[in-house]
Amino acid sequence: MTSPTPRSNSGAVHRSPVVVIGAGPAGLTIGNILRAASLDCVVLEIETREFIERRPRAGVLEEWAVRGLEERGLAVSLLERAQRHAECEFRFGGERYRFEYAELTGHHHWIYPQQLLVTDLVREYADVRGGDIRFGVRDVELHDLDTDRPAVSYTDPESGERVLIRCDFVAGCDGARGATRAVLTPERAHVSRFDYGIGWLALLAEAPPSNDCVVFGMHPNGFAGHMARSPEVTRYYLECPPGDDPENWSHDRVWSELRERLGAAGAPPLTEGRLIEKRVLDMHSYVVEPMVFGRLFLAGDAAHLTAPIAAKGMNLALHDAFVLGDALVAQLGKGDGTGLSGYSAACLGRVWDYQEFSQWLSDIYHGTSSGDPYRAGTTLARLRRLFGSPSAASAFAEQYLGKGSGY
């Protein structure tokens, strides 16, 4: 919530130029950018360090995002450990179709699970650059955001006392259910939402990847996806009804459907293993406009959610962080407020482009399972065009890799 600043005798009072709320990829990248410029900030996180370093999340990074991390000294472990992918595979009509996007564009995808990136960023921020990060905080509140003296308060998990941090700017990086989104009432920001009307059963299998690249299976039973996460672990997706109960999907049912939906002539058999994660994701997206309210700047899922259909979420979070981190450095270090005043516009072009591509790709993934012969027919027409037209292939590759020229 946002409210007037509590009286100073209500607890400990601190001062920091920037308070970052949320220790995900966006918040930690902003913190690292500030520390690299010798600027102080405080990062607040409601979970423990152990939790955020183990929480499984997305794993696909576009090359521009990797290079952005590398330029800021944040990609050493990533470049040593990540898998680099140059192509993907579509399976439909019982056949396999390889799509060599690196050959078309000269750029790659990198596979690096988000928890590994978060671990790297926490270590760099807290242990190497001496950043102030406070885990396990409770009851975060934002105050006086529409003034030049904003503040953030929270309950200290050890003492139980309220702590107040006066600051110049707040970076809200704590997702859709965090404290920063709670202050954005309808008169302060407009939220555009889209519900795809489908679910994905997200699975982690304790099994080596069964293919040398990402696989997308379009089948009348529903979409299926195969994505390597490590030499020992593979991410799978199965289209399912929204709101479905993961317990409806037994081990045998999961592997039977994966074999059916990913089956194709000449495809290697799936390497099966124990399912170590099983949860249903209802496919939906939203965009908050503008991404700024007073001295509060939203980044990552606090500002927008892109359904994992095109694996864009972590990339958008990093783009926000690069833009906002650099803008805060310019403002605090040189008094140049140009970047902050243009922050929302600088991010929303890419956000909406990625939303549109995810919606287009959803039609490809789910058209054959829609039960509508017309949608199924147009889906197959799009796929044939993708593999029959060099210009269509190049356009798809640019969007798939986030290489659009409009932002």
N, C-alpha and C positions, 0 to 999 in steps of 0.2 A: 504494500500500500504506500501511498505518498501522503505526507502530513507535514505540518510545521515541525521544525527541528525541536526535539525534546530539550528541556532545560538542562544546562550543563551539569547540574548536581544529580542527574538521574543515572550516572555511571561514568566510566572512564571515557575521556575525550582524546581523540587522536587527530592527526592532520596528515593528509597525503594529497598530492596533486590529482591523482586518479584512483578511483576504486573500481576494480574489475569484479563483477559478480559472475561466478561460474568458471570452473577450471577444466573446460573442455578445450578442443583445438583452437577455437577462436580466442577465448579468454587468455589462455597460456601464451599464444602467439603475440597477442597485444602486450602482455606483460613482458615478454622477452624483448620485443622491439623497444619498449620504454627503458628497460634496464640497459640495453645496449647503448642507449643515448644518455646513460647516467641519470635518468629520471626515475624518481620513486613512484611506486604504486603499491596498492594492497589488493591481493586477490582473495576473494571470499568464496568458499566452497562448502556446501552443506554435507557432502559425503567425506569419507576418509581418503587418505592418499592411496591406501591399499585397494579401496573399492574402485576408484577411477582408473587405476593402472591395470585392472583386470577386467573391467566391464567390456564385453564384446560389442563392437559396433562396426561401422562401415570399414572397407579396406581398399577402395579404389581411389587413387590419386592421379589427376591429370598432370601432364608434364609441366605446364606453366606453374602449377601449384608447387610441384617439387622444386622447380628452379627458384621460385619465390622464397621457399624455405632455405634453399642452399645459399642464396644471396645474403640471407640474414644469419648465417651460421647455425642453422637449425636442422640440417639434413645429414649430418655425418653418419649416424647409425642407419638412417633410412637408406642412404646410397650404398651402404655396405651390405644390408640385409634384405632389402626389398626385391621382389621379383619384378622384372620388366617384361611387359607384354606388348606384342606387336600386331596381334591379330585376335579375332574371336571367331566363333563358329555358330551358325544358325542351322537348326535342324527342323525340317517340316516336310510333310509328304513322304516320310520315310527316307529322306536323303540328307546328306551333309553338305553345307556350303561354307567355305572358309572366306572370311572377310579380312583382308590384309591392310589394315588402316595405316600402319606405319609406312608401308610402301607407297601409299597414296599421299601421305602428309609429311613424312619424315619425323613424326612424333609418336610417343608411346604412352601407355598406361603403366602405372606402378601399383603393385599390390603390397600394401603395408597396413595391417590391421590397426584401427584407430587406437586401441589400447597401447600398442607399442609406440605410436607417435605421441600419445599423451604422456607416457612414461619418459620419453626423451625430453619432451618440453618441460615437464615438471622438474626433472633433474637439472636441465640447463637453467631454468628460472630460479629455482630455490637453492640448489647445491653449488652451481657454478657462478651464476650472476648475483647471488645473494639477495634474491627477491623475497618480499614479505608475502607469505601465503598462509591463510588460516583455514584449517580444515574443520569440518564438523560443526560449523556455525549454525545457529537456529534463529528462526523468527526474524529474517532480514526485512527491514523496512527502508524505504527511500523517502527523503524529505526535501522540500523546497527545490524541486527540480527546475521550476520555472523562474528561479532567481539565479544570481551569480554566486550564491553561497549554498550549493546543495550539500546534502549529507546522507550518510548511510548508517543505520544502526543495526545491531544484531545482539543475540544472547551468546555469551562466551560458553562453550560446552563444558569447560572445567569448573569455572567459578560460578556459573549461573547468572552472572551480572550482565547488565546491558552495557554495550560499548558503542560509542558514537565516533564516526570518522567524518570530519569535515573535509571537503575536497572541492576541486574545481570542475571535475567531470566524472561521470559514471558511465562505464561500459557494461551494458546488460548482455551477458553471454550465458544466461542460465536457462535457456530453453523455453518451451511454450508454457510450462507450468510454474515458472519461477517467479520471483518477486518483481522482476522488472516488467514482465508482461502484465502483471496484475494491476499496475498503475495506469495502463493504457486503456482508459475508458473510451467509448465510441466517439466522444467529442474531441479526443486527443489524437486518435489514429484510426484509419480505416483498415479492416482486415478482410481481404478477399479470400474465399475458401472454395475448394473444389473436392468433391468426394467421387472417387472412381467407381464405387459400388462393388469392389472386389476385395478379396483378402489374399495375402500370401502367407503360407506356412513357412516360417524362417527356421532353418535347420543348420546345426553344426554337427558334422559327423567326424568321429575319430577315425578317419580313413584317409589315405593318400588321395590326391586328385586323380580322377579317372581320365583326364584329358590334359593336353599341354596348353590349353587356353580356356578362356571363359566360353561357356556353351549356353545358348538360348534355345529352348525347345518349344515350338508352337504346335500344339496338339489339340484335337477335339475335346480331350479330357480336361485340358487346362494347360496353362504355361508351366514350364519347369526351367530352373536355372542351375548351373554348376559354376562355382567360382572357387578357385584355389585360395586358401588362406595361409597355408604353410605346407611343408612337405608331408606333414602328418595330419592336417586338418583341412576339411573341405566345407565350404558353405553351399547349401542347396536351398532352393525355393520351390514351392509347389503352390500354384493358384488354388484357392479354396474359397468357400463362402465367407463374406465379412462376418466377424464375430464368432467364427467357428471355434470350437473347443479343441486345443491341441491334443487333449486326451482321446479325441476321436481318431487320432492318427497313430496306430500302433506301429511298432518297428517294421513288421511285415508289410503293412499297408503302405507305409512311406516308401520302402524300397521297391515294392511292386509298381507303384505309380511312377517313381523316378525311372525305373527301367522302361516302362511303357512310353512315357512322355519324351524321354531323351533317346529312345531307340531310333536307329537309322542304319542304313546299309553301310557296312564297313566300320561302324563305330566300335571302339573297344568296350568290353563289358565294364559295368560300374564296379569299383572296389567298395564293398560295403563295410560298415563298421558301426560301432556304438554311437547312438545319437546323444550328444552331450548338451544340446540346446534344442528346444522345440517351442516356438511361440508364434502366434498369429498376428500379423500386421495388417490392419485395415488401411488400404491405400487412400490417402488424402493429402492435400497440400494446402498451404495458405501463404499469403504475403501481407506484411504489415507496411502500410504507407502513411506518412513517411517513416523512416527508420530512426527518427529523432524526435524527442520531446524535450524542449528546454536544454538542460545540460546532460540529458540521458541519451546515449547512442546505443542502439541495438545492433547485435551481430550474431550470426549463426542462426540456430533454430529459434531464438527469441524473436528474430525478425522475419523468418521465412522457413517453411518446411517444404522440401521437395520429396515426394514419395520416392522410395528407393528404386524405382523402376529404371532409372538411367544412372544410378550411383553418383549423383551430383552433390549430395548434402555436405559432405566434408570439404569438398572443393569450394563450395560457396562460402562456408564458414571461414576458410582460410583467405579467400578473396576479401571478405569483409574485414578480417583482421589486418591484412596488409594495408588496406586503404585507411582504416581507422587508426592503426598504430602509427603510420607515417604522418597522418594529419595531426594527431596529438603531439607528436614530437615537434612538428613545425610550429604548432601553437605555443607549446610550453617552452620550447627552446629558442624560437626566433620571433614569437609574437605574430606569426603568419596564420591567420584563421581561414584562409581560402579552402584548405582541404576539409576542415570541419563543416564549413557552410555548404560545401558541395558533396558531402559524404553520402547522403541518401541517394541522390541522383547517380553518383558514380557507381553505386552498388546495384541499383534496381534494374539497370539495363541487362546485366548478366543474369540477375535473378529471374526476370521474366522470360529471357531467352531459354534458360534451363527449364523453366516450368513448361513452356510451349513444347520443347523437345521431349520432355517426359510424357506429356499428354499424347504426342504423336507416336512415341515408341510404345505406349500402352496399347494403342490401337493395333499395332503390329503384334505385340505379345498375346493379346487377348481376343483378337478378332475371330480366330478359328474356333475358339471355345465359347463364343457368345450365344450359340444356338440360333443365330440369324444367318441364313445362307448368303444374304447380300453382304453383310459385314465380312463373312468368311471369304467371299469371292474377292472383295476389294483388298483384303489383307494379303491374299496370295498375289494379287496384281502388284501391290507395292513391293513385295519381296522379290518378285521376278524382275521388276524394274531396278531394284537395288543391285542385283547381280548381273543385269544385262546392259545397264547404262553407265558408262564411266562418269558422266557428270552427276548422276544421281548418287553414285558411290562416293564421289568426292565430297558432295554436299553433306551426306550422312557422316562421313569420317570427320569432317570439320566440327559438326555439332557433337558427335560422340566424344571428341577430344577437347571440347570447349575452346575451339579456335576461331569463334566468330569474330568478325572485324567490327561489329557495331558497338563494342564497349572496350 
